[in-house]
Amino acid sequence: TLFPMTDVKSSPPLRVLVSDELGQVKVVDVAAQYATAARSATWGTVSAARAITSLASLPGEGTRPDALLVGQADGEVSCLQGLNGEAAAPLQPAASGSGEGVRSVHVVPGSGEPTIVTVSAGGCVRGFARQPDDGAWAEAWRWQAACKEVECSGVDPTGRLLAVGGRGCELRLHALADGGVAFAGRGGKPSRVGLVDRPWNTALAFLPPSPAPAGEEEPAGARLVVGTGHHRVRLYDTAAGRRPQLDVGWGEARITALASEPSGTRCWVANGQGQIAVLELPSGLVVGGIKGAAGSVKALTLHPTLPILASAGLDRTLRLHHTASRKLLAKVFLKSQLTGAAFAAAPPPLPEAPTLPLPASGGPGLPSSAAFAHAVQEPASEPEEARPAAKRPKLIMPSIKKKPRKGTGPSSSASLGKKRVVVRA
Amino acid sequence: MVEHIGNKQVRSTRFRELKRKEDRRKKAERKKRQAAAEKAEKAGAEPVPKPVPKTIENTRELDETIVAPDDEEVAAEETQDEFADHFKRVRPPHVLITTCFKPSGIMYKFIAELLEVFPNATYYKRQGFPLKKIVQFAKNRDFSDVVVINEDRKMINGMLVTHLPEGPTAQFRLSNLKLSTEISNHGRISSHRPEVVLNNFSTRLGHRVGRLFASLFHQDPAFRGRRVVTFHNQRDFIFFRHHRYIFEEKADRRTKEARVQARLQELGPRFTLQLESLQKGTFDSKSGEFEWLNSGEQDTSRRRFKL
């Protein structure tokens, strides 16, 4: 079935930036209508110490072009130009000074310039603001999160809260400005046997803000989906209570990635065994799944406008799927273990080949200019007197090719007694 | 050809006729071909090259995961991966061998042979410790690898290899085990460090698994001992063989020229492995992350292999 508005045939060219565990960013260009998908460039040199742990795109504004923020395992955060991967305005200081790796990088849109927020593996949260004079990003504030072994973090849609999850501490939502705990979540209720999982949140994703209640400007609370290392998926609503509003088990491995759809009713989940599924919220029912990933899926990214899901992981392959039909659109093998994926603005299309200038009077061997002129003329300028009166527009029916059934039809009966020969290329 | 005949007896009779006709035609064609080849050879012309039959290996569909021999990115990654220290000869191998819970007699015989195969290996009783704890103990005592052999109802059926300290964990299914006592004319294993031969590990995953096997043995073999351990991958089955070789000059039967040939004598155990999963990090099957698991592959065919 083809979905109107989401027809594959009308898809534009795409560009996906994929980070790996060797400190490289690989640029994958997908042609229009998924004709081809291949790596077009690699930014960075191979270095396992500078493994990239997180990617964030920094949209351009005014004179500042699009940029890509990259957080590395050695603790440094770098800013790369979105078009060619060269170093852009640096972040000062690049490393937090504690020697821990960067866990995530977020871009918080603000009234003027956005703020860059980085979270280290030890829970050190830093905020960067752009300096007006030299364009570099300087550290504006820093505070310590409640969690000391951070594994996931996220910024809520309003840009005021930072959710931090990891080992040893349940979910906490901090106010970005000063680090004060705005919401302290509790874990799931004990199981029937009375067992409680140790706090271990491995992935989280905020849901789009629910519509504000009547008479108020802002929605009551923030809603986010959290995945744990004990294969549970939980939905927290800060307005409804500290316990999760939904707590379901899915799969048998740790949840590694979450991506919520803009509608707010579905959420994509992936785990360490390469399973990807889409859950309906708030019921928590599995609506569908994606097969194909052979290794842990480290990153799930939804395209901002089109219904495309990018998944990348330890099986060294980037896959693009259609979110509604769950069909595979493109698959690219990228040789190294992948850790993050981000959609970027597709490169501008190549300029059209210029038409040859018409020869003035035609030299030897060249066709006469009159013949040339006729060929390059637009078809509309053909003699219109020859055309009959206005015709009805020709209906273009979609061509539906029917597969011949085995054993029936004229072709199969004619081949009785003959063996079909399959020619291998 | 006969699918349209519904009556089983008529169909089977017709099929037999057609098959006989086909066999006779092929025989006649073969005779003609052989007669022509003999005639040509007698006349002195070049013999027609024998047609090579198509096998699954030589019609293998090459996919994009196969590593090219000159791939710089893979080479650069391999200088920095978990096995780099072993290949740079900074960290010699020291293998800890243990078993599943409550092994039976055949396990002890197999482990006795494995202790002779690996040049630097130590056996510890399982004693009911969970695997995660055993990995921790091995790290404390500076082991480089942990090998766990699994047994079910007196049949050895599995092997788990974990590289330490944070290396990948591979789980294999072990089959067709033959101990050296069951191999006729087997030789005695010496204590020379063996050479390691890794055949057909062509894809990216194959490279990882091949390096895992190589990290169980020393990087500088004693060539004087003429001992070789082979991990031969064919159609995703890994065949383990252990031989002693000797180079001899022998007269070739056809050309009657003296040629140096290798003669082999099989030594230690012989078994077959199939990769079930490769997990990143040390053993943690519940909440670990897998690099490869034999569950999700969709776009696959009979002529496409993973290693």
Interface residues (C-beta under 8 A of the other chain):
Chain A: L22 T42 V46 S47 A48 A49 G229 H230 H231 E252 A253 R254 T256 G272 Q273 G274 Q275 K291 G292 A293 A294 G295 S296 K298 L314 D315 R316 L328 K331 F333 K335 S336 Q337 G407 L416 G417 K419 R424
Chain B: M1 E3 H4 T59 D63 E64 T65 D71 E73 V74 A76 E77 Q80 D81 R204 K280 K286 S287 G288 E289 F290 E291 W292 L293 N294 S295 G296 E297 Q298 D299
